[in-house]
Amino acid sequence: MTGTPLLQVQDIRVAYDRVDVLHGVSLAVEPGRITCLLGANGAGKSTLIRAILGLTPPHAGEIRFEGQPIQGMPTHRVMARGMACIPEGRKVFPKMNVEENLRTGAFLVTDKAEVARRMEQAYALFPRLKERRTQLAGTLSGGEQAMVSIGRGLMAQPRLLIIDEPSLGLSPLYVKENFRIVADINARLGITVLLVEQNARQTLAIAHQGYVLAQGRVVAQGTSQALRDDPEVKAAYFG
């Protein structure tokens, strides 16, 4: 690892009803890179995201963003420091049009010209959304709603973009396109990405490094190539 991690999670424990769900989890997200977090349903991935965002604070351990501790902060302050999260399941505001959905991602920005510039950046990434900018988001296809969700996250111009299960419920064609877009966001815009997924093959194809979570513990970590070559990871994810 080189330099100071953008995000560092150190030995955190998170409990629901006094029962630990995360058991001393540590990970580091390096600036300018795609770090993935792999794990099956129930592994603790969503709990870890909630802990990072301040929704379910850990009862032990430490979370640092840009070197500063953030655990215990309310979620809006964590986000204001430069994080955005694209939630699982392509959550959009169905009765708002595409442009209105995107604008909600820049609700902290008061400069109208800056909002317009970010909007054009989102449309450059997703030309289809520009064609549908006045269409209600609830009437879009699943793939198009995924674009709205990602575009809305980018409107905040985050230094860290957390993307939760981008392949969930999408057709294979849209899954491939979504992963290409994530790689493009990282390469073209220089945004650091924490990619949380079950689809190991597609994820490790674009990630630089990663962690595997099982039953609330990190059971493997390393470069994406090292994880692809790991016999246990191969057995669990590649058959």
LINGI-V978349 format. One record per residue. RES is the residue in one small letter. PSI is psi in whole degrees, -180 to 180 (999 if undefined). NEAR is the number of other ideal C-beta (glycine too) atoms within 12 Angstrom. Layout:
res = <RES/RES>
psi = <PSI/PSI>
near = <NEAR/NEAR>
This chain:
res = <m/t/g/t/p/l/l/q/v/q/d/i/r/v/a/y/d/r/v/d/v/l/h/g/v/s/l/a/v/e/p/g/r/i/t/c/l/l/g/a/n/g/a/g/k/s/t/l/i/r/a/i/l/g/l/t/p/p/h/a/g/e/i/r/f/e/g/q/p/i/q/g/m/p/t/h/r/v/m/a/r/g/m/a/c/i/p/e/g/r/k/v/f/p/k/m/n/v/e/e/n/l/r/t/g/a/f/l/v/t/d/k/a/e/v/a/r/r/m/e/q/a/y/a/l/f/p/r/l/k/e/r/r/t/q/l/a/g/t/l/s/g/g/e/q/a/m/v/s/i/g/r/g/l/m/a/q/p/r/l/l/i/i/d/e/p/s/l/g/l/s/p/l/y/v/k/e/n/f/r/i/v/a/d/i/n/a/r/l/g/i/t/v/l/l/v/e/q/n/a/r/q/t/l/a/i/a/h/q/g/y/v/l/a/q/g/r/v/v/a/q/g/t/s/q/a/l/r/d/d/p/e/v/k/a/a/y/f/g>
psi = <140/137/-169/130/147/-43/131/123/122/107/46/148/130/135/148/128/42/7/122/133/-35/130/80/50/133/140/161/136/115/143/141/7/166/117/132/153/110/149/150/173/135/4/-22/7/-49/-36/-39/-43/-45/-36/-44/-41/-3/10/-34/86/144/152/-3/156/-173/144/126/139/124/38/-6/137/136/-7/141/-14/146/152/-41/-31/-35/-47/-39/-20/-13/28/149/148/129/108/159/142/16/52/118/167/102/-28/10/150/177/-48/-40/-40/-46/-41/-30/-23/-16/33/-19/-8/124/-16/111/-37/-38/-40/-43/-40/-43/-36/-44/-35/-41/-41/-29/-36/-36/77/-31/-34/-33/-39/-28/23/-25/4/142/133/-31/-15/0/162/166/-41/-39/-38/-36/-39/-42/-44/-44/-44/-40/-41/-38/-23/-23/-7/59/156/-26/125/117/122/118/113/60/-18/-6/121/10/155/156/-36/-46/-32/-49/-43/-41/-43/-36/-41/-42/-44/-38/-42/-44/-46/-45/-39/-12/20/131/137/134/111/116/120/162/-24/88/-39/-51/-39/-48/-16/-25/-17/154/-36/167/173/146/126/134/127/42/14/148/119/-11/149/159/-170/162/-36/-43/-39/-38/-33/-11/123/-39/-38/-42/-48/-40/-35/-23/-6/999>
near = <18/11/14/16/27/37/43/32/41/23/21/37/31/35/21/18/8/9/13/23/29/40/27/24/40/27/42/31/42/26/28/22/32/40/42/48/46/44/39/22/16/14/31/39/40/34/34/41/39/29/40/44/38/27/23/26/27/36/22/21/28/26/43/27/35/23/17/19/22/33/33/18/23/15/23/15/18/33/29/21/29/25/36/39/37/43/26/25/18/35/24/35/23/18/12/23/23/37/32/25/39/39/28/27/35/31/19/22/21/9/12/12/12/18/24/18/18/32/32/22/27/37/25/20/33/37/16/25/38/23/15/26/28/16/25/21/34/21/18/31/23/26/28/33/37/41/41/45/42/46/45/40/42/40/38/35/30/37/26/43/41/46/45/37/36/46/34/28/21/29/16/15/15/27/28/21/27/39/34/23/40/43/29/23/37/31/19/15/25/19/37/35/48/49/48/43/45/32/31/34/26/32/41/36/24/34/40/31/35/41/40/40/38/27/20/29/25/31/25/33/28/26/23/31/15/21/34/27/15/25/13/19/32/18/12/22/27/19/8>
